[in-house]
Every structure is written in C-alpha cells, then in structure tokens.
Amino acid sequence: MKDSVISVREKIAYALGDAAAGGITWKIMSIAFPLFFTNVFGLTFADAAALMLIARLFDVVTDPIMGSLADRTQSKWGTYRPWLIFGAIPFGLIFALLLYTPDFGPTGKRVYAYVLYLLMMAVYTAVNVPYGSLLGVMTADDNEKNQFSSYRMVGAYAMGFITLLSFPYLQKMVGGTDAHQYAVLGSIFGIIAAVMTLVCGIMTKERLKPVRAEKYSFRQFADLFKNKPWIYLTLIGLCTNFFNGFRYAVAGYMISYCLGGDVTVGGLIINYTVLMAFGEVTCMIFGGVSPKFTKWVGSKHMAFVWAAVICVVFSVVFFFIPMNPRYIWLMVAVVILTSVGVGLYSPLLWSMYADVADFATEKFGTSSTGLIFSSGTMAQKLGGAISGSLIALLLGLAGARMIPDDFGNMSIDPASVTDSVRTMVWALFSLIPAVIAIVMGWLAYKFPLKK
C-alpha cells in the first residue's frame, strides 16, 4: 500500500478519536477525579479508592469481551467504526453526568457515583477498544501504522494540553460553587468529546478485512497466553499507565499540600492542571518526533528503552527539588523533560500492539485485533484504577484524615497534612514512577518482536 493512498485528513480524523478519549475524558478522569470525588463530590478517601478500583477492575472482564465482540461485528460501516459512530453521544452524555454533584445524602451520592462511574467505564470501553483496533485494519503498511499512531498521540496530547491549561480559567469564568463549575465544564467537554468521536468514526476507512473466527470461542482468549509478545506488551502497557497514573492523579494534591495552593506568576495561574499541561504540549511535540526517533535508534523496542531511561532520570531529579513555590519553574522544567520520554514512547505502544495483532494472525490463523487492542485499554484502566486507589490509601496511611465541611461533604482535614503526608505526595509524583519506569524499560528491552 502506497503512502499516498492515505490522506493527512484521515490521519487527523483518526487523531480526533484519542483527542476525545485520551485528551478530554481520560485526562480529566485521571487528574481531576481523585480531587473531585473527595473535595467536591464528598466521598471519603476509602469510598473514592474503592470506587475507582472496583469500577476499573470491572473493565478487566469487559474489555476483552468487547474486543472479541468488536472483531465479530459486520455492518455497512465496517467492523470497528460503527462503535464510534453510535457510541459517541452516550460517551459524551455519561461523562457530563459523572461530573454532576446531585443533592443527595451520603448513601445516595455513593450509589450515584458508583452507577455513573461503572456506566462511564462501560461506554469508554465500547468506544475506545474499537477505536484502537482501527489501527490494525486501516493499513497494512508498517510506516503508515507508525504515522497513524503518531497522529493519534499528537491529537491526544494537544487536546490534553488545551483541556488542562483551560480548566482553571474556565472554572473562574463559570463561577459559583466548585460543584457548579465541574457540572458546567462536564457538559462542555462532554459535547466536544462526543462530536470528535463521531467525526473520527465517519471520516476514517477500514481497508483491510479481518480474518474472522467462524464462531465465538474461548480459544481466542486462551491463545493470548500463548502469545509471548502480547504478554510482554500487556505488562509494558500496565507500566506506562502506572507511571502516568501516579503522576496525574497526585498532581492536584501536590499543588495543594506541598506548595500551599495555586502558584501565581505574573498573570499565569499554575495549578495542577496547568503544571501538567506543560507536559502535555511536550508529549504532543515528541509524539510527532517519535517515528523519526525510532528510525534513528533502529527499532521500536530500543526507542522505547531510551524513552524509559529519560523518564527514570528526570523523575528521580524531581524528588530532590525543594517543596517551595519559588522553585515552580524548575518543577515545570523537569515535568517537561520527563514528558519528552512519555511523548516518545506513547505512539510506539499502539504501533507495537498492531505488530502483536499481525503476529497473532500469522500464528493462530484468525484475526484477534480487537481482543489484542482491548488489552491496551484494559491496561490503561487497570493502571489508572490501581494508581488512583493506592494514592488515596497511601495518603490515608501517611496520616491524612477526612472531615465534614459546613455542607456535610467530606474534605481533607488541613491539620492532618503533616510532613509525612507531603513526603508521600512528593514520592508518588517522582520516586515511585521512577521505579515503574525502570521495570518498563527492562520489559521493552526483552520484547520479542524486534521491528
């Protein structure tokens, strides 16, 4: 297949899918939800930890089922695209409802949060698993796969940058209570995510026809565990999401507890979303550079190794920056340098999933593209769930306590934020991700497919 067959327009349309899922919904769910559920919605640390863990462990079951179901879909829109086209509106709507705080008592709020979070995970799976699987049927050309994957990451990080940078300013513009602000912004971002997902489904093409299994069978699931490259890549995917999950989920607590709240430099408000937005734009730039970096290094797995090394080095450096707002620009600089590594490895991950899907088709005779790509989203959710839950639990173990405010909502007792709590927060943003990146780099080095 010639490179000229596939237009830049289609690559941009494909990028919109992850701009919606990764750049809006997942970004807000990763960075804002731990703080939202405890400080705005009113759940306890234990409730918030259990909510995120149970809901996303639910995806360990639903993601592979969704992947297998998507592989067997046949329609005039193709195999994977109909899930984006018809899932777009529920995707945006449920996300908006999840950021709404109902006027219920503690039990009612807990039920509402669990139901909506489970629904959000289900619809995210129904849209994002087929979206990732599209990469396996849009082209057979390995270079084009790398290009599509690079566009995807640039789209996700560009939209993530816009989302995170604009969030505090939009909150200020909306005004009112924190609950009102989140509800309005949930509606705005939900509509944008729905439109982007719909455009992605309509404007992309499926050029390859999957070699379908004759009937539904658990053999496809069993074959996964005979697929050595899949096992390695699933573990790598878990590591990437642990690495990002800890950093994004703890960023809000870090600004609040370690730096004493938002830092204002001139007219710029640097809160947790803005801090991470600097990383997003860096990831966007180096996500675009990733295909050329891979060619220069010589293989995807070694490019991944070097990206992991960058993440390790600068995560460790961050730990030794003093917890003082005067060093905010040094913190920003180190976040940017860490994000160079994240930007380089992010497109490689999804391109390597396509390689694993091709390997599986050759080895077992039938296509399991959706099933294999579902493990990518499963790793994303499991990594986010465990990291988010561990943050809540570790902060509690470090001494943070929850108390009711004047409205009966639960928030952190400022008196419980001791040096041990601050050190825990700082380590969750730096040292713990560094250890995870070491494991990630080792797994990438051992990855069996040496493309």
N, C-alpha and C positions, 0 to 999 in steps of 0.2 A: 504494500500500500504506500503510495507516494505521500510525502508530507503535505503537498499542495492540496490534496483532497479535503483535508480538514481545515476549516477556516478559523481565524482568530475569533470571529464572532461566536462560534460554537464553543470554543475553549473558555471564553468569557462567560457564556451561558452556563457552562458546567461549573465554573468557579462560583457562580451565584448560589449554587446549592449549598456549598460549605460556608459561604458568606452568611447565609441564613442560619444554618445549623451550628457551625463552629464559631462564627464571628458574632452572632447575636445570642441565640438561645443558650448554647452551651457555655459561652463566655460569661453570661450573666448568672447562669446556674452555678458555675464553678466559683466565681469570685464574689458574688453578692449574696447568694443564698444562705451560707452559714451565718453571716451577719444579719441578713433579713429575717430569718426564722427565729433567731434568738433575741435580737434587739428591737425588731419592728413587729413581727407577727406575734411573738410572745411565747414561743416554745422554750422549754428548758434545754440545757445542753444535752441531757440524756435523750429527750424526745427528738431533738434535731439530729443527733448522731444516729439513733435508731431509724428515723425516717429515711435518711439518705442511704444508710446501709441496706435496709430491708428492700426499699424500692429498687435500688440498683442491682442487688443480688437477684431480684426478680428477673432482671434482664439476662442473667446468666442462662436462664431457661428460654426466655422469649426470643433473644437474639438469634441463636442457631435455628430455632423453629422458623423464624421469619426469613432467614437466609434460604433455608430449604424450600419454603413456600414460594419465595420470590423466584427461585430457579425454575419452578414449575408453572409460573404464570404465563399464559398465552393470550394475547389480545391484539387488536389492531394498532395499539400504541407501542407494542413490544413486550419485552419481558419485565424490565425494571422501571421504565418510565411511568407506567400508569400509577404506581405507588406514590410518585412525587406529584403527579397531576391531581389525583383525587385526595391525597393526604395533606395538601398544602393548607387548606382552610382549617381543618381540625388542629393542625400543628400550631398555627398562629393563635387560634382561639383558646386552646387549653393553656398555652404559655401565658396569655394575658390573665386568665382566671387564676393561675397559680400565684401571681404577684398581687392578687387582691386579698385584703385582710377583712374577712366577714365579721360582723358584730355578734359573735357567738361567745359562749363561755369556754373555759379551758378544754372541756371534752369535745364540744362542737368544733373548736378550732383544730384540735388534734385529728379528728375524723376528716375534716375538710382538707387539711394538709396532706394526710396520707392518701386519700382518694385522688386528689388532683395530681399529686406527685407520681402516683402509680400510672394514672392516665397519661401524664406527660411522658413518662418513660416508654409507655407502650406506643404512643404516636410517634415519638422520636425514633424508635426502632423501626416502625412501619415506613418511615420516610428515609432515614439515614442509611439503613442496611442496603436497600435497593440503590440508593444514590452512590454509595461506594462501589457497588457491584457493576455499575455502569462502566467503570473504567476498564473492566475486563471484556466488554463487548463493543466498545466504540471504535477500537482499532487493534490490529494485530502487530503493529509496528512498535518496537520497544522504545525507540526515541520519542514517538508520539505519546506513549504512555507516560514517559517522564515529563513531557511538556504539559499534558493534561493534569498530572499530579502537581506540577509546579504552579500552574494557574490556579488550581484548587487551593493550595496553601496561601498563595498571594491574596486570593479573594477572601479567605477566612481571616487572615491576619490584618488585611486592610480594613475589613468591616469590624474586626475586633478592636482595632485602633480607634476607629470612629466611635464605636459603642462606648468604650471605656473612657475616652477623652471627653465625650459629650455628656456622659451620665451625670456628673456633679453639677454641670451648668444647666442641664435640663431640669434636674431636681430643683435648683434655685428658681428657675423660670416658672415651673409649675406651682411652687409654694405650697402652703398648707402643712399638714402633718406628714411625717415620714410615710405612713401607710397610704395617704392620698397620693403622694409623689410616686411611690412604687406602682400603685394601681394604674395611674395615667401612663407612666412610662412602659408598663407591661403591655398596655393596649397599643401604644405607638409602635414599639418594637415587634409586637406580635403581628401587626398588619404588614410591616416591612418584611418580616421573615416569610410570611405566607406568600406574598407577591413574588419574592425572589425564588422560592421553591417552585412555584407554578411556572415561572419563566424558564427555569432550568429544565423542568420536565417537558415543556413544549418545544424548546429550541435545540435540544440535543438529539443525536441519532444513534440507533443501535445498528451497527454494520455487520456484526458477527452473530450467528445463530448458535446458542449453546447446544452442546451435545447432551440432550436431556436423558435422564434416567427414565426407564419405561414406566415405573411406578414408584410411589413413595416407599422408602425403605430406610430402616435404621442403619443399613450398611454404610450409607454416606457419612453418618456420624462416626461409625467405627473406623472408617478409612482415614478420618482426620488424625487419629492417634497412631496411624502407620506412616503418616506424612511428617518426616523429621523436619523439613524446612518450616512447616506450619507450626510445629511445637516451639521451635526457636523464635519464630516471628511473633507468636502469641505472647511469649514471655517478654520479648523486646517491647511489644505494644503495651503490656502492663507496666513496664518500667517507665516508658515515656509518659504515661498518664499518671503514674505515681509522682514522677518528677514535677510535672506541670500542676498536678492536683494539689500537692502540698503548698507550692508557691502561690498559686492563685487564691486558694481558699483561706490562707493565713494572712494575705496581704492587708486585708481590712483590719484585722486585729493588730497587726504590726504598726500600722499608722496610728491607730487609736491608743494602744497601750505603751508602745516603745518610744513613739515620737510625740505623744501628747496631743494627738489630733491632727487635722489637716495642716499642712505647711504652706504658707502663702509667701511666694517670692515675686515681688513686684505685683503684677495683676494676675499672676498664674496661681491657681489653686492646685496644689499637689496632694491629692488624697490617694486612696488605694487604687482607684480605677485609673487615675492619671499616671501614677507610678508605673503600672503595668502596661499602660498604653505606649510608653516609650519602648517597651519590649515588643509590643505588637508590630509597630512600624519597622523595627529592626528585623523581626521574623518575616515580615512582608518582603523586605528588600532581599534578604538572604534566601528566602524561599524561591525567589526568582533566579538567584545565582546558583542554586543547588545543582541543576543539571550540568552546568559548566564545571562546577567544583568536582562533581562525580567523574566527569571525563578526565579532568586533570589528575585526580587521585588514581583513577584506573578501574574502580569497581564501586558498586553501591555499598557493599558491606564495609569496605575500608573508609569510604566517605562518612559512613555512619559512626565508625570508631573515632575518627578525628573530631566529629561534631560532639560526641560524648565527652571527649577529653576537654574540649572547650567548656562544656557545662560543668564538669568537675572542678576545674581550676577556678573559675570565677564564682562558683557557689561557695567554695571554701573562702575565697577572698572576702566575700560579703560578710561572713560571720565576724570578721575582725574589724569591721567598720564600727566606730562608736555609735551607741544609740543616742544620737543627738541631732536635732533638726538642722544644725549648722552644717552637717555632712550630707544633706539631702542630694546635692548634685553629684557627690561621689557615689551615693547609692544608685542614683539614676544611671550613672556611667557603667557601674558594674551590672545592673539589670540589663542594660543594652548589650554589653559584652557577653553575658550569659545567653542572651537571646540570639546571638549570632549562631551558636551551636544548635539551638532549638529550630531556628529557621532553616539551617542546612539539613537536619535530619528529618524534618516533618514531611516534605514531599517524598523522600526516599522510602518511608514506611509504607505508604499506599502503593507506590510503584512495586515494591517488593511483595506486597500482597498479590498484585496481579501476576508476578512471576510465580508465586506459590500456587495460584489458581491454575496457571498453564501447566505447571509441573504435575498437579493433581490430575488434570485431564489426560495427560500423557500416560501417567502411571496407572490410573484406575478406569479409564475409558469413557467416563461420563463427566459432564461439567458440574462442578460444585462451587462456581464463582460466588454466588450469593451466600452460601454457607461459609465459605472461607472469609469473605469480606465481613460477614457478621461477627466473626471473632475479633475483628478490628474495633467495631463499635462496642462489642461486649467488653473488651479490654479497656476501652475509653471509660465506660460507665463504671466498671468494677474498680478501676484505679481511682476515679473520682469519688466513688462511694466510700471506699476504704480510707482514702486520704482525708476526706471531709469528716468522716466519723472519728478517725483517730485524732484529728485536731481537736474536736470537741472533747473527747475523752481525755487526751493528754493535758489539755488546759485545765480540766477539772482535777486531774491528778496533781498538777502543779500547784493547785490551790485556788483557782478561780471559782467563785460561787455565784449563783443566780439569786436575785431578789426581785420581788414585785414592785413595779412603779406605781404612780398615783392612779393609773387606769387599769391596774391588775395585770399588765403584761410583764413578762419576765425579762430582766436585763442583768448585765454583769454588775456585781457589787464593786464599785471603784476601790473600796478598802481591801478587796481580796487580790488586787493586781499588785503582786509583790515582785521582787527581783527574780524570783524563781519562775514566775509566770512569764515575765518579759524575756528571760533567757530561753525558755521553752519556745516562745513565739519566734524569736530570732533564729533558733536552731531549726525550727520547722520550715523556715524560709531558705535556709542555707546548707547547714551541715547534713541534715537528713536527705535532702535532694541530691547532694554531692555523692553520698554513699550509693543511692539508687542509680545515679549516672555511671558509676564505676561498674556496677553489675550490668547495666545496659550496654556499655561499651564492650565488655567481655563477651556477652551473648552475640553482639553484632560481629565480633571478630571470628567467632566459631560458626556463624551462619553458613549452612551447607551450600547454598546457591551462590556461586562466585561471579555473578554477572557484573 
